[in-house]
Amino acid sequence: MRTRERQEDVCMESFSIDENTVRYEKRIAAESAVRLVESGMDVGLGTGSTAELVIKRLGYLVKHEGLEIRAVATSKRSERLAHQLGIEIKTLDELPELDICIDGADQVDSKLNLIKGGGGAHTREKIVASSSNRFIVCVDERKIVPTLRRAVPIEVLSFAKAPVSARIRDLGGTPVLRMQEGTQFVTDNGNIIIDADFGAIKNPEELAVLLSQIPGVVEHGIFMRPTEVHVGERKGVRILS
Ligand code: 5RP
Protein backbone atom coordinates (compact mmCIF):
# COMPACT_ATOMS: atom_id res chain seq x y z
CA MET A 1 0.00 0.00 0.00
CA ARG A 2 1.50 3.29 -1.05
CA THR A 3 1.45 6.24 1.29
CA ARG A 4 -0.89 9.14 0.73
CA GLU A 5 2.03 11.37 -0.13
CA ARG A 6 3.18 8.93 -2.76
CA GLN A 7 -0.31 8.65 -4.24
CA GLU A 8 -0.46 12.42 -4.55
CA ASP A 9 2.85 12.31 -6.40
CA VAL A 10 1.40 9.78 -8.79
CA CYS A 11 -1.60 12.00 -9.34
CA MET A 12 0.65 15.03 -9.88
CA GLU A 13 2.46 13.12 -12.60
CA SER A 14 -0.73 13.12 -14.63
CA PHE A 15 -0.26 16.91 -15.11
CA SER A 16 1.20 16.54 -18.59
CA ILE A 17 3.51 19.30 -19.73
CA ASP A 18 1.16 20.13 -22.60
CA GLU A 19 -1.75 20.69 -20.17
CA ASN A 20 -2.43 24.39 -20.34
CA THR A 21 -1.50 26.67 -17.48
CA VAL A 22 -5.04 27.58 -16.49
CA ARG A 23 -6.06 23.97 -16.11
CA TYR A 24 -2.88 23.25 -14.18
CA GLU A 25 -3.59 26.16 -11.82
CA LYS A 26 -7.20 25.06 -11.32
CA ARG A 27 -5.99 21.58 -10.59
CA ILE A 28 -3.42 22.47 -7.95
CA ALA A 29 -5.95 24.81 -6.31
CA ALA A 30 -8.50 21.98 -6.28
CA GLU A 31 -5.98 19.55 -4.81
CA SER A 32 -5.01 22.05 -2.15
CA ALA A 33 -8.65 22.51 -1.11
CA VAL A 34 -9.27 18.75 -1.04
CA ARG A 35 -6.44 18.36 1.50
CA LEU A 36 -8.85 19.92 4.03
CA VAL A 37 -11.26 17.01 3.65
CA GLU A 38 -11.02 14.21 6.21
CA SER A 39 -12.75 10.88 6.58
CA GLY A 40 -16.15 11.18 8.20
CA MET A 41 -16.84 14.64 6.80
CA ASP A 42 -19.98 15.74 5.00
CA VAL A 43 -18.93 17.73 1.96
CA GLY A 44 -20.67 20.19 -0.36
CA LEU A 45 -19.64 19.77 -3.99
CA GLY A 46 -19.60 22.80 -6.28
CA THR A 47 -20.19 23.08 -10.01
CA GLY A 48 -17.90 23.97 -12.92
CA SER A 49 -14.58 22.84 -14.32
CA THR A 50 -12.61 23.51 -11.10
CA ALA A 51 -15.27 21.86 -8.95
CA GLU A 52 -15.08 18.84 -11.26
CA LEU A 53 -11.37 18.57 -10.53
CA VAL A 54 -12.27 18.64 -6.82
CA ILE A 55 -14.83 15.89 -7.33
CA LYS A 56 -12.40 13.78 -9.37
CA ARG A 57 -9.73 14.13 -6.68
CA LEU A 58 -12.23 13.18 -3.95
CA GLY A 59 -13.36 10.21 -6.07
CA TYR A 60 -9.74 9.13 -6.37
CA LEU A 61 -9.22 9.30 -2.62
CA VAL A 62 -12.48 7.43 -1.97
CA LYS A 63 -11.53 4.67 -4.39
CA HIS A 64 -7.82 4.31 -3.64
CA GLU A 65 -7.31 5.55 -0.10
CA GLY A 66 -10.48 4.65 1.74
CA LEU A 67 -11.62 8.24 2.27
CA GLU A 68 -15.13 8.05 3.69
CA ILE A 69 -17.31 11.05 2.98
CA ARG A 70 -20.93 11.86 2.25
CA ALA A 71 -21.65 14.67 -0.17
CA VAL A 72 -24.36 17.07 -1.30
CA ALA A 73 -23.98 18.28 -4.89
CA THR A 74 -24.91 21.73 -6.19
CA SER A 75 -26.00 20.56 -9.65
CA LYS A 76 -27.24 17.49 -11.46
CA ARG A 77 -23.98 17.45 -13.42
CA SER A 78 -21.80 17.39 -10.31
CA GLU A 79 -24.08 14.84 -8.72
CA ARG A 80 -23.77 12.53 -11.75
CA LEU A 81 -19.97 12.81 -11.77
CA ALA A 82 -19.65 12.23 -8.03
CA HIS A 83 -21.98 9.25 -8.19
CA GLN A 84 -20.00 7.72 -11.08
CA LEU A 85 -16.83 8.08 -9.01
CA GLY A 86 -18.31 6.26 -6.04
CA ILE A 87 -18.92 9.25 -3.77
CA GLU A 88 -21.97 8.77 -1.55
CA ILE A 89 -24.53 11.40 -2.48
CA LYS A 90 -27.12 12.71 -0.07
CA THR A 91 -29.72 15.47 -0.13
CA LEU A 92 -29.70 18.62 1.99
CA ASP A 93 -32.75 17.20 3.78
CA GLU A 94 -30.59 14.29 4.87
CA LEU A 95 -27.51 16.43 5.62
CA PRO A 96 -28.68 19.95 6.49
CA GLU A 97 -25.30 20.87 8.04
CA LEU A 98 -22.10 20.15 6.14
CA ASP A 99 -18.51 20.28 7.39
CA ILE A 100 -17.06 21.87 4.29
CA CYS A 101 -18.09 23.04 0.83
CA ILE A 102 -15.54 23.33 -1.99
CA ASP A 103 -16.40 25.25 -5.13
CA GLY A 104 -14.93 27.40 -7.90
CA ALA A 105 -15.71 31.04 -8.71
CA ASP A 106 -15.74 33.38 -11.70
CA GLN A 107 -14.11 36.36 -9.97
CA VAL A 108 -12.69 37.14 -6.54
CA ASP A 109 -11.99 40.69 -5.39
CA SER A 110 -9.48 41.97 -2.85
CA LYS A 111 -12.03 41.66 0.00
CA LEU A 112 -12.84 38.09 -1.07
CA ASN A 113 -16.25 38.96 -2.47
CA LEU A 114 -17.07 36.58 -5.30
CA ILE A 115 -19.04 36.40 -8.49
CA LYS A 116 -20.33 32.91 -9.19
CA GLY A 117 -22.89 31.41 -11.52
CA GLY A 118 -20.93 31.06 -14.75
CA GLY A 119 -22.37 27.55 -14.84
CA GLY A 120 -25.81 28.75 -13.79
CA ALA A 121 -25.73 26.79 -10.54
CA HIS A 122 -25.22 29.66 -8.09
CA THR A 123 -28.58 29.31 -6.30
CA ARG A 124 -27.85 25.79 -5.12
CA GLU A 125 -24.19 26.74 -4.65
CA LYS A 126 -25.15 29.54 -2.28
CA ILE A 127 -27.55 27.33 -0.34
CA VAL A 128 -24.97 24.56 0.04
CA ALA A 129 -22.16 27.03 0.92
CA SER A 130 -24.34 28.65 3.57
CA SER A 131 -25.14 25.20 5.00
CA SER A 132 -21.43 24.45 5.43
CA ASN A 133 -19.18 25.26 8.36
CA ARG A 134 -16.34 26.11 5.96
CA PHE A 135 -16.70 27.43 2.42
CA ILE A 136 -13.50 26.91 0.43
CA VAL A 137 -13.14 28.43 -3.02
CA CYS A 138 -10.50 27.33 -5.51
CA VAL A 139 -9.56 29.35 -8.57
CA ASP A 140 -6.76 29.95 -11.01
CA GLU A 141 -4.95 33.27 -10.62
CA ARG A 142 -6.79 34.94 -13.53
CA LYS A 143 -9.93 35.04 -11.39
CA ILE A 144 -8.35 37.39 -8.83
CA VAL A 145 -9.18 41.06 -9.47
CA PRO A 146 -9.05 44.27 -7.40
CA THR A 147 -12.74 45.02 -8.11
CA LEU A 148 -15.49 42.70 -9.33
CA ARG A 149 -16.53 43.57 -12.87
CA ARG A 150 -17.98 40.49 -14.48
CA ALA A 151 -21.66 40.42 -15.34
CA VAL A 152 -23.61 39.12 -12.34
CA PRO A 153 -25.57 35.93 -13.10
CA ILE A 154 -29.10 36.26 -11.75
CA GLU A 155 -31.48 33.31 -11.60
CA VAL A 156 -34.97 34.60 -12.37
CA LEU A 157 -38.46 33.11 -12.61
CA SER A 158 -39.23 33.00 -16.33
CA PHE A 159 -42.54 34.80 -15.64
CA ALA A 160 -40.61 37.79 -14.25
CA LYS A 161 -38.10 38.24 -17.10
CA ALA A 162 -39.35 41.67 -18.25
CA PRO A 163 -39.87 43.38 -14.85
CA VAL A 164 -36.59 42.02 -13.47
CA SER A 165 -34.75 43.26 -16.59
CA ALA A 166 -36.34 46.70 -16.09
CA ARG A 167 -35.25 46.82 -12.44
CA ILE A 168 -31.71 45.83 -13.41
CA ARG A 169 -31.65 48.76 -15.87
CA ASP A 170 -32.95 51.06 -13.09
CA LEU A 171 -29.93 49.98 -11.01
CA GLY A 172 -27.58 50.94 -13.87
CA GLY A 173 -27.04 47.43 -15.21
CA THR A 174 -27.36 45.92 -18.67
CA PRO A 175 -29.37 42.69 -18.60
CA VAL A 176 -28.65 39.92 -21.10
CA LEU A 177 -30.72 36.76 -21.22
CA ARG A 178 -28.41 33.74 -21.10
CA MET A 179 -28.80 31.48 -24.11
CA GLN A 180 -27.58 27.96 -24.81
CA GLU A 181 -27.66 26.34 -28.23
CA GLY A 182 -30.15 28.90 -29.54
CA THR A 183 -32.63 28.65 -26.67
CA GLN A 184 -32.95 30.14 -23.19
CA PHE A 185 -30.60 28.55 -20.69
CA VAL A 186 -32.66 26.71 -18.08
CA THR A 187 -31.24 26.04 -14.60
CA ASP A 188 -31.57 22.79 -12.65
CA ASN A 189 -34.40 24.61 -10.83
CA GLY A 190 -36.30 25.30 -14.08
CA ASN A 191 -35.58 29.04 -14.15
CA ILE A 192 -33.79 31.40 -16.55
CA ILE A 193 -30.53 33.30 -16.04
CA ILE A 194 -30.10 37.01 -16.71
CA ASP A 195 -26.44 38.13 -16.79
CA ALA A 196 -26.40 41.72 -15.54
CA ASP A 197 -23.40 43.87 -16.40
CA PHE A 198 -22.85 46.68 -13.87
CA GLY A 199 -19.28 47.50 -14.93
CA ALA A 200 -16.97 47.81 -11.92
CA ILE A 201 -18.88 46.82 -8.77
CA LYS A 202 -17.53 49.13 -6.08
CA ASN A 203 -19.97 48.03 -3.38
CA PRO A 204 -20.88 44.36 -3.91
CA GLU A 205 -22.62 44.14 -0.54
CA GLU A 206 -25.05 46.93 -1.43
CA LEU A 207 -25.70 45.54 -4.92
CA ALA A 208 -26.33 42.10 -3.42
CA VAL A 209 -29.04 43.52 -1.16
CA LEU A 210 -30.66 45.52 -3.98
CA LEU A 211 -30.74 42.51 -6.32
CA SER A 212 -32.21 40.26 -3.62
CA GLN A 213 -35.07 42.72 -3.13
CA ILE A 214 -36.31 42.47 -6.74
CA PRO A 215 -39.47 40.33 -6.95
CA GLY A 216 -38.86 37.43 -9.32
CA VAL A 217 -35.15 37.15 -8.53
CA VAL A 218 -34.50 33.68 -7.18
CA GLU A 219 -30.81 34.28 -6.40
CA HIS A 220 -27.88 36.33 -7.67
CA GLY A 221 -24.26 35.33 -8.05
CA ILE A 222 -22.63 37.75 -5.57
CA PHE A 223 -21.18 35.75 -2.67
CA MET A 224 -19.54 37.24 0.40
CA ARG A 225 -16.43 36.19 2.24
CA PRO A 226 -15.67 32.50 1.90
CA THR A 227 -13.56 30.92 4.63
CA GLU A 228 -10.56 30.57 2.30
CA VAL A 229 -9.68 31.07 -1.34
CA HIS A 230 -7.04 28.70 -2.74
CA VAL A 231 -5.41 30.39 -5.72
CA GLY A 232 -3.52 28.19 -8.15
CA GLU A 233 -0.47 29.97 -9.55
CA ARG A 234 2.41 28.78 -11.68
CA LYS A 235 4.65 28.55 -8.63
CA GLY A 236 2.12 26.87 -6.34
CA VAL A 237 -0.99 27.62 -4.31
CA ARG A 238 -1.60 30.83 -2.38
CA ILE A 239 -4.29 30.71 0.31
CA LEU A 240 -6.28 33.88 1.02
CA SER A 241 -8.49 34.16 4.07
C1 5RP B 1 -20.95 27.62 -11.52
C2 5RP B 1 -19.91 28.46 -10.88
C3 5RP B 1 -18.49 28.09 -11.09
O1 5RP B 1 -17.89 27.87 -9.86
C4 5RP B 1 -17.79 29.21 -11.82
O2 5RP B 1 -18.49 29.49 -13.02
C5 5RP B 1 -16.34 28.86 -12.14
O3 5RP B 1 -16.30 27.87 -13.10
P1 5RP B 1 -14.93 27.22 -13.58
O4 5RP B 1 -14.36 26.49 -12.42
O5 5RP B 1 -15.37 26.30 -14.69
O6 5RP B 1 -14.02 28.32 -14.07
O7 5RP B 1 -20.18 29.40 -10.18
O8 5RP B 1 -22.24 28.13 -11.31
Residues whose N, C-alpha, C, O or C-beta is under 5 A from the ligand:
A	BS01	5RP	T47 G48 S49 T50 A51 D103 G104 A105 D106 K116 G117 G118 G119 G120 A121 H122
